[in-house]
Amino acid sequence: MNIRKFVKNNAIWLVFVAMVIIFTIASKGVFLRPTNLVAVGRQVAVYGIAAVGMTFVILIAGIDLSTGSIITLVNIICAYFMVNAGMNMWVAVSLSVAIATLVGLLNGFMVSKIGIPALIATFASQTIFEGAAYLISGGIPISGFTKDFDLFGKSAIGIVPVSVIIMIICLAVGSFILNKSYFGRYFYAIGGNEDAAELSGIRVNRVKYLIYSLSGFFAGIAGIVMLSRTGSAQGTAGKGYEFDVITCVVLGGVSVNGGVGRISGVIAGVLIIGSLTNGMILMDVSTYMQMVVKGIVLAIAVGVDCISKKRQAA
């Protein structure tokens, strides 16, 4: 076997293995304890679920900065429906995810129909819905959910958290869409060359509606999982999550230039960011230093992608 080729094809997984070894040694074995691994699983579930929708967006060379605010909005409105309005849990969850999908649809409308750059359109959505979440809650945390709501974030089947199972299902759905459906081929075609995709008969604007709606949908599910895990809806619950999710996706090999990337790589990116966050907490690294490290990781991931793109063009 060509070792160089093996390392190149599996570099992201080798980085993950190296990180696990380093954190295991640094934490004197605490990192690999079953209780900590379960905690890591619950933490990465939110990243992994939201990363599916973000993968679709970045594949078409777009961006969705509203992911964190959608997570926050879903936290607040789902909690409001259940606690303040006395709504049935399943109805509240369904309505909340539907609203998240509509927010994504709004992003798709602004990007494809009006022509607002994705960066500005989704930043506007981020600002609007962060404010909306605060207005609904009045800045006061909402708690007091029924025990049944623990299902999504606290329950487990055996030793496997239900939130991890939900993440696996979402990743499997994302992989199926990209690899087995004609929509997946459309995503890659638009990311590769939008004009050529349009000329080949693909309704680019409609596909963008779908992609941003899916991004909102998966962010909505991530918001439900987070709310169930924390047991309290906060007005800042999802703040900054869009950064972590984008880092997971780009680190997983999805090109910011569009047209390149797979869910399998995204899984590795999610595990790395989740393990990095958990490992730094175990090592008592300050929150601000964690931000510095994650920023460096994102810069390196994007830099490698850009260098690779230039070499291919040369």
Secondary structure, 3 states (H helix, E strand, C coil): CCHHHHHHHCHHHHHHHHHHHHHHHHCCCHHHCHHHHHHHHHHHHHHHHHHHHHHHHHHCCCCCCCHHHHHHHHHHHHHHHHHHCCCCHHHHHHHHHHHHHHHHHHHHHHHHHHCCCHHHHHHHHHHHHHHHHHHHHCCCCEECCCHHHHHCCCCEECCEEHHHHHHHHHHHHHHHHHHHCHHHHHHHHHHHCHHHHHHCCCCHHHHHHHHHHHHHHHHHHHHHHHHHHHCEECCCCCCCHHHHHHHHHHHCCCCCCCCCCCHHHHHHHHHHHHHHHHHHHHCCCCHHHHHHHHHHHHHHHHHHHHHHHHHHHC
